[in-house]
Amino acid sequence: MNDSASQTTGDEQPDSPSELTLANLQSEVDTWIKTIGVTYFSELTNLAVLVEEVGELARLMARTYGDQSFKKSDLGRNLSDEMADVLFVLVCLANQCGVNLTQAVRDNLEKKSIRDKDRHLNNPKLKVADPSDRT
């Protein structure tokens, strides 16, 4: 990307990760699909692709944080790219199914906040010696 592509003139969307909202992401993915990707895969195909992408993320997590060793085919892969692949396909599915991810996440956090208000606080497995150790 050249320097002029990252500058804005007022009419353009700022080229900053901090400006990428879920709504913007859904719109950008939709535009990408319709211009570069040509069209969406079917919902069932995208579900299969999502499972595949989650599997690739799981494989890398198992090798990075788990007990498995790396294979030559794992080299060059990185967690952020694998997570972005999962998110991309999930956004495709949301677009296809008419799901507003901003509202869905808000609703889901509210549900969890009500349901789990005391649940995790009272879970002895989650107790830490020093509250500042939580990261």
N, C-alpha and C positions, 0 to 999 in steps of 0.2 A: 504494500500500500504506500503510495507516495504521500508527502506531507500535506498537499492540498486536499487530499481525500479525507483527512482527519479534521479539517477545519470546517466550521459551519458559517453560513451566511445569514442565518435567521430563518430561512425557509426550510432548512434541512434538519434532520434529526441529529442531535449531538452524538458524536462518535465516542461515547464514554460508557464503560460497563455500568457505572452508577445510574445511568439514565435508562437502562433496560428493565422495564417493568414486565410483569407477566403478560399484560395486555399488548405491550409493544412486541414482546417475543412471539405471541400468537400471531400477530399481524405480519411480522417479518418472516416467520416460517411459512405462513400462507403465501406471501409474495414469492418467496424462494421456490416453493413447490410449484406454483403456477407459471414461473418463468424459467427456472433452471431445471427443476424436477419434472416439468411438463404437467403432471397430475398426481394426485394422491394415489398410493396403493390402496387396495380395499382395506376396510377396517380389520378384517381377519388377518390379512397379510401383515398389516402394521402391528397387530398384536403379536404375531410370530416374530417379527423383526424386533419388537420391544423385548421379548423374552430372550432372543439371541443377544441383544446388546447388554441386557442385565447379566447374562451368562459371561460375556466378555469382561464386564466389570468385576463380577464375582471371581473369575479366574485370576485377574490381576490383584485383587484384594487378598486372595488366598496366598499368592506368591509374595506379596509385599508385606503383609501383616500376619499371615498364617504360617503354617509349617511346610508348605510346599516350596520346592526350589524352582527357580526360573528355568525355562527352556529357551532355546534359541528363538523360537517363534514368539516369545513374550517380549523380547528385547525391542526397544523403540516404542513400546506402548506406554501411555501415561494415564494416571487416574483422572485428571481433569478432562482429557479428551474422551475417555470412556464414559464419564458421567455426562458430558455434553451430548454424546450419542444417545444415551438413555433419555435425557430431557427432550432432545429434538423429536424423537419418535413419540414420546408421551404427548408433546405439544401437537404433533400431527393428529394423534388420536382425539385429543380434546377438540381440535378444530373440526374434525370430521363428525364428531358426535354432538357438536353444539355446546360444549362445556366451556363456560367462562372460568378459566383457572383462577383468576383473582378472587372471584366470589367463592369458588369451590374451596380454596385454601382458607379464606376467612371463615367460612362456615365450618370447615373441618377443625380449625384451631379453636373456635368457640365450642364445638362439640367436645373436643379433648379437654378443654379447660374446665368445663362443667363436669364431665365424667371423671376426670383424673385429678380434681381439685386437691384431694387429700391422699389419693392412692399412692402416689410416688413418695410423698413426704413420709408416709407410714411404712414404707418398704425397707426393712432392715438391710436388704442386699444393696441398697443404693446409698447407704450412709457412708460419709467420708469423714476422716478424722479432722480435716481442716477444710471448712467451706471454700477457702480460696484455692483449693486443689481442683475444683471443678473447672474443666476447660472443654 
